[in-house]
Every structure is written in C-alpha cells, then in structure tokens.
C-alpha cells in the first residue's frame, strides 16, 4: 500500500446483530413475522458492515432479497457449508470489496467443523479483509458467537480469537463484532481487552472508548420481553419482574476495535414496531474512523 493510502482516514459504521435463528415455526416471533423488521433496521441505520449471529441459510436467502445492496460471507457452523448457524458478515457492496476471507472453529481443531472444550455446540469465527474502494485502505472484520454453556470453552475461545487476530492483522486495522454471551466483568472479556507490559491493548471495547456513548439501555439481550424493556427504561411507570437476572443488567453483545480505529459514537438500537422486537437482541452500532 502506498504512503498516500495509508494516511487516508476512512469512516465506517459497524453493526453487531444477533438476529435470532429461525428454528421456531410457531408463535408471534417466528422469522416470517420478523424478517422485514430486521432488514428495516439495517436499511435505515445504513451500516457499512454487519456482523450477524444465529443466521440460518433460509434467513440468509431472505435477507439477500430484502437487502440487495449488501453482499455477505460466511459458512454454516455444522459442516462448513450451509448447515447450522452462520456468524456471517454483511457488507455494503458499492463501497467494500472482500480481498480474502475464511472461517475457523472455536475448538482445539479450529480448521475443521468441531466442538471445543466443554461447549454445548459448534462455534465459529468468520473473518474477511476488505478494501475500501473509496480510498484503497484495507482493514479486517472478525465476527463470532461464543458458547452459552461451557465456561472453559468461552474463556479458551477468547484466547484463540485474540491469538488469531494478532496473527492475521499484522498492523492492519481490525474490528471484532459478536454475541459473546458474557458481560464486561467476566474473565473472557478481560482476556479480549488485556494489556501488555507497556499497558497497550490489542482490542478495546468500542462502547468504553467512544467519544459519544449511547443513551439507551445497559443491556443488549431482551428475550422479546417488551414489558421488561419498558420497565427497565421507564422505571417510574412499571415495576421490574423478578424472573430476569444478569441479562437485563449488562450487555453481552460487543464491538471491539484495534488501536488504529478511533470510535466516534457507539450505542444499542432499540427500534421496534408497536412493541414487537425484530430480534431477542438489540443490535449495537459503532461509528469508527480508521487513521
């Protein structure tokens, strides 16, 4: 890359969005009743990149039709092809060009479909290096979904993804999005944001270092419980329910950035339609400047 390209700043809007899988075929939150809402959130907020989680192939097909301005990369976690959930990356085709891409599994055998440590299911990281066609600058995007059961698996997943990011970036700016199924006071979070002997961290939580932080709720998972969302956001009008614990206290969806990325703003998106949530997670968005 020429010195001129290295010195050009680029502004990107990045989103992390667990769209909730489409396994359920009945009930008010089936995918067929939500797909236009999910696509509408993305279309309105216009992210350049979206790291999605829990995406099944039929959902990919629907989103391709609803969001023709986006391309996508990724594989199903069960077979490395189409089976199982994707942790795919959607990107704005008129701006970003994927130069290389791959997926690895969060396990002791990361190069092939496998379940790691004490995990309940297979988990993956999909990544790509993109060229910004406006400027010629390149950067990497990693996207993942950590296990929801295995404590060893989640901690080891954090170590593995940090090691891979170190090896693949080689000074190139990077963004990591995901549903990490942990809060910011957990060991895996501390692994991801650890500092070296000089006090420098490879990854920083975009929500912690943003110039302008969000004014929304402290949580990102809401389980389609619009009443509890209202109670947490407007406590003077509704009482909290006893059935909810940590999921309504802290976010579990994060965006992390390397040092070359300056975070301008960050926050969750709480869009809904008459109280109906597009997903059981709120997406989070970061406006970043790579310099």
C-alpha positions in Angstrom: 0.0 0.0 0.0 1.3 3.5 -0.9 2.0 6.1 1.8 -0.8 8.2 0.4 -3.4 5.4 1.0 -2.0 4.6 4.5 -2.5 8.2 5.5 -6.1 8.5 4.3 -8.8 8.4 7.0 -11.9 6.3 6.5 -15.2 6.5 8.4 -17.2 3.2 8.8 -20.4 2.3 10.5 -20.2 -1.2 12.0 -23.1 -3.2 13.5 -23.2 -6.4 15.5 -26.6 -8.1 15.4 -27.9 -11.4 16.7 -31.0 -11.7 14.6 -32.3 -14.8 16.4 -32.4 -18.1 14.5 -35.5 -19.4 12.6 -35.8 -22.8 14.3 -39.2 -21.9 15.9 -42.0 -22.4 13.4 -44.9 -21.2 15.6 -45.6 -18.2 17.8 -45.6 -14.5 17.4 -41.8 -14.2 16.9 -41.3 -16.6 14.0 -38.9 -15.5 11.4 -41.6 -14.8 8.8 -43.1 -12.1 11.1 -39.7 -10.5 11.8 -37.6 -10.6 8.6 -38.8 -7.3 7.3 -38.2 -5.7 10.7 -34.6 -7.0 10.8 -34.0 -5.8 7.3 -35.6 -2.5 8.0 -33.3 -1.8 11.0 -30.3 -2.5 8.8 -31.6 -0.5 5.9 -32.5 2.6 8.0 -29.3 2.7 10.0 -27.1 2.0 7.0 -24.1 0.2 8.4 -21.2 -0.5 6.1 -20.6 -3.8 7.9 -22.9 -6.0 9.9 -21.6 -9.0 11.9 -24.6 -11.2 12.3 -25.2 -14.2 14.6 -27.6 -17.1 14.7 -28.3 -16.9 11.0 -29.7 -19.9 9.2 -29.4 -20.3 5.4 -33.0 -19.6 4.8 -32.6 -16.4 6.7 -29.6 -15.5 4.5 -31.8 -16.1 1.4 -34.5 -13.8 2.8 -32.0 -11.1 3.7 -30.3 -11.2 0.3 -33.7 -10.4 -1.3 -34.6 -7.7 1.3 -31.1 -6.1 1.3 -29.8 -6.3 -2.3 -27.3 -3.6 -1.6 -25.3 -5.9 0.7 -23.1 -8.9 -0.1 -22.3 -11.5 2.6 -19.6 -14.0 3.5 -19.7 -17.0 5.9 -20.4 -20.7 6.3 -22.7 -22.9 8.4 -21.0 -24.0 11.6 -22.1 -27.6 11.4 -20.4 -28.6 8.1 -18.5 -25.5 6.9 -21.0 -25.2 4.1 -24.8 -24.5 4.6 -25.7 -26.5 7.7 -26.3 -24.8 11.0 -26.0 -21.2 12.2 -23.8 -18.7 10.4 -21.7 -15.9 12.0 -21.8 -14.1 8.7 -20.7 -10.7 7.7 -22.8 -8.4 5.5 -21.0 -5.6 3.7 -22.1 -2.7 1.5 -21.2 -3.8 -2.0 -20.8 -0.4 -3.5 -18.1 0.5 -1.1 -16.3 -2.6 0.3 -14.5 -5.3 -1.6 -13.5 -8.6 0.2 -9.9 -9.4 -0.6 -9.7 -12.6 1.5 -12.0 -14.5 3.8 -12.1 -17.6 6.0 -13.8 -19.2 8.9 -12.3 -21.1 11.9 -13.9 -23.0 14.7 -13.6 -22.2 18.3 -12.1 -25.5 19.3 -8.9 -27.5 19.7 -9.3 -28.3 15.9 -10.1 -24.8 14.5 -9.6 -25.6 10.9 -12.4 -28.1 10.6 -16.0 -28.3 11.9 -15.6 -29.3 15.5 -16.9 -28.6 19.0 -14.5 -27.1 21.5 -13.8 -27.9 25.1 -17.0 -28.1 27.2 -19.1 -26.2 24.6 -22.8 -27.1 24.0 -22.5 -26.7 20.3 -20.1 -25.8 17.5 -19.0 -22.1 17.3 -17.2 -20.2 14.6 -15.4 -17.0 13.8 -15.8 -15.7 10.2 -13.4 -13.0 9.1 -12.5 -11.1 6.0 -10.1 -8.4 4.8 -11.9 -5.6 3.0 -10.7 -2.9 0.7 -12.5 0.4 1.0 -13.0 1.2 -2.7 -13.3 4.9 -1.9 -9.8 5.2 -0.5 -7.9 1.9 -1.2 -7.4 1.4 2.6 -7.8 -2.2 3.9 -9.0 -3.5 7.3 -10.2 -6.8 8.8 -13.5 -7.7 10.3 -13.9 -10.7 12.6 -17.4 -11.9 13.7 -18.3 -14.5 16.2 -20.8 -16.0 18.6 -19.4 -17.6 21.8 -20.9 -20.6 23.5 -23.7 -20.1 26.0 -22.9 -23.0 28.4 -19.2 -24.0 28.5 -17.2 -21.8 30.8 -13.9 -23.3 29.7 -15.0 -23.0 26.1 -15.8 -19.3 26.4 -12.5 -18.5 28.1 -10.5 -20.6 25.6 -12.4 -19.0 22.7 -11.3 -15.6 23.9 -7.7 -16.7 23.9 -7.9 -18.3 20.5 -9.6 -15.4 18.8 -7.1 -13.0 20.3 -4.2 -15.1 19.0 -5.7 -15.3 15.5 -6.3 -11.6 15.4 -2.7 -10.9 16.3 -1.5 -13.3 13.6 -3.8 -12.1 10.8 -3.8 -8.3 11.3 0.0 -7.7 11.2 -0.6 -4.0 11.7 -3.8 -3.8 9.6 -6.7 -2.2 11.5 -9.4 -4.6 12.7 -12.9 -4.8 14.1 -14.4 -7.6 16.1 -18.1 -8.0 16.5 -20.1 -10.6 18.2 -22.6 -12.0 20.7 -20.1 -13.1 23.4 -22.6 -14.4 26.0 -20.5 -12.8 28.7 -20.6 -9.5 30.5 -17.8 -6.9 30.9 -16.9 -8.2 34.4 -16.1 -11.7 33.1 -12.8 -13.4 32.6 -13.3 -13.8 28.8 -13.9 -10.1 28.4 -10.7 -9.4 30.4 -8.8 -11.8 28.1 -10.0 -9.9 25.0 -9.1 -6.5 26.4 -5.9 -7.5 28.2 -2.9 -5.1 28.1 0.7 -5.9 27.6 3.7 -4.9 29.8 3.5 -1.4 28.2 -0.1 -1.0 29.1 -1.3 -1.3 25.5 -4.3 -3.5 24.5 -4.8 -5.1 21.1 -8.5 -4.8 21.4 -10.6 -2.0 23.0 -14.3 -2.1 23.8 -15.8 0.5 21.4 -18.5 1.3 24.0 -15.9 2.2 26.5 -13.7 4.4 24.3 -16.3 6.2 22.2 -16.4 10.0 22.0 -20.2 9.8 22.2 -21.7 6.9 24.1 -25.2 5.7 24.0 -28.3 7.0 25.8 -30.1 3.7 25.6 -30.4 0.7 27.9 -27.5 -1.0 29.6 -28.5 -4.4 28.2 -28.5 -5.9 24.7 -30.4 -9.2 25.2 -34.1 -8.7 26.0 -35.7 -12.1 25.0 -38.6 -10.4 23.2 -39.9 -9.2 26.6 -41.1 -5.8 25.7 -42.7 -5.3 29.1 -39.5 -5.7 30.9 -37.7 -3.5 28.4 -40.2 -0.8 29.2 -39.9 -1.4 32.9 -36.1 -1.0 32.7 -36.2 2.1 30.5 -39.1 3.8 32.3 -38.9 2.6 36.0 -41.2 5.3 37.2 -44.1 3.8 35.3 -43.5 0.0 35.5 -42.1 -2.4 38.1 -39.4 -4.9 37.2 -40.2 -8.5 37.0 -38.4 -11.0 39.3 -37.7 -13.6 36.6 -34.9 -11.6 35.0 -31.3 -11.5 36.2 -28.0 -10.6 34.6 -29.3 -10.4 31.0 -31.0 -7.1 31.8 -28.1 -5.6 33.7 -25.2 -5.7 31.3 -24.6 -6.0 27.5 -23.4 -9.3 26.1 -23.1 -8.0 22.5 -19.9 -6.0 21.8 -17.8 -4.3 19.2 -14.1 -4.3 19.8 -11.5 -2.3 17.7 -7.7 -2.2 17.4 -5.7 0.9 18.1 -5.9 2.3 14.6 -9.6 2.8 15.0 -11.0 5.9 16.7 -14.6 5.3 17.9 -16.7 8.4 17.3 -20.0 7.1 18.6 -21.5 3.9 20.0 -24.8 2.6 21.2 -27.6 0.0 21.0 -30.5 0.4 18.6 -33.9 -0.2 20.3 -36.1 0.1 17.3 -39.4 -1.8 17.5 -42.8 -1.9 15.8 -45.7 -1.3 18.2 -43.6 -3.1 20.9 -42.7 -6.0 18.6 -38.9 -6.5 18.7 -37.1 -7.5 15.4 -34.9 -9.9 17.4 -34.3 -11.0 21.0 -31.1 -8.9 21.0 -30.7 -5.2 20.3 -28.1 -4.6 17.6 -25.2 -2.4 18.6 -23.6 0.2 16.3 -20.2 1.9 16.3 -19.1 4.8 14.0 -15.3 4.4 13.7 -12.6 6.4 12.0 -9.6 4.4 10.8 -6.5 6.6 10.6 
